[in-house]
């Protein structure tokens, strides 16, 4: 398919998909979850991909790298804006420590067990894939918590803590991805270059700082809304494209740029509003492209998906259990607190896509393993996002902040 037609098709799907809503009537939680996580758009991408209609072939998707870079950079900047110190100060310091600790513990558990399994069963050296799998596994999403909170009118300190943790713990996964790409550039996990791991990582940080400061300088004279959107598109494309060219992480570089803007720009709220307005169409386009990139090339995908989902649930439960020791005085957390962080969301997929785009091109000998990894993560994210809201409901019910009798009123409020 012609790349220009492919871009137009994806833009149309993104814009129409972002407008899809349920009519004002009660809808079962299951269908509402599948729409909320964008599961239908993965199927649309698979349908349009090389296995069926071949409208989005692997060659066509490869030619759409700038569009993928824009999507990854958009997600990175939007997440970085949330690292605003004024926003973080609204929560007790222990909340931040709890959020990061549970994510680090989950990352460590998945990496350690994953490394032991792959080292015992596979002849290839798969440390880099296990690292990125752990990076995707430690990420949570607040979308499922918002869905359950609105459906059941859940309010309280545990709900608020879950929102905070799920909104922030992706920083661990994104930093881990940045370190992985830096190790790749340093020759530890792929390419061999003159700079060390620390130097490449520092260069990634400086690159993000540069683009953040560049945006600040370009917006000293406050632009109008249309000009601001063009500036943001240019910034994201330039930053993410530079990262791609250097085989560094566009998510990490753009997260740093977003953090600079969020902490130093007087226009941070306008920037966040502009990025949020186009978040859904861009996320839908990313889902469609993820579906098109899916390749079921080995039966290993089935047991790997089961292992990934089970290991991640275990890791999140243990991470939440250990991190709950840092809870503020007077806050009672259920022992299953970490299970409410099972839903993964779009950042996990963005980490996987970023890894695939760079490693398939630069380390062709791992292309088959990377393909299996990607299919495993995409399917596992879908499963985690489907079962996650029910785990969130269970945790909030145990915390005494949820009443199932209010589900009808909550569903109408969501619609």
Secondary structure, DSSP 8 states (H G I E B T S, - for coil): --HHHHHHHHHHHHHHHHT----SS---HHHHHHHHTTHHHHHHHHHHBTTTT-SB-HHHHHHTHHHHHHHHHHHHHHHHHTT-HHHHTTS-HHHHHHHHHHHHHHHHHHHHHHHHHHHHH-SS--HHHHHHHHHHHT---SHHHHHHHHHTT--SHHHHHHHHHHHHTHHHHHHHHHHHHHHHHTTSSS---SS-HHHHHHHHHHHHHHHHHHHHHHTSS---HHHHHHHHHHHHHHHHHHHHHTT--HHHHHHHHHHHHHHH-TTHHHHHHHHHHTHHHHHHHHHHHHHHH-----THHHHHHHHHHHHHHHHHHHHHHHHGGG--TT----TTGGGGG----HHHHHHHHHHHHHHHHH-GGGHHHHHHHHHHHHHHHHHHHHHHHHHHHHHHHHTT---GGGHHHHHHHH-
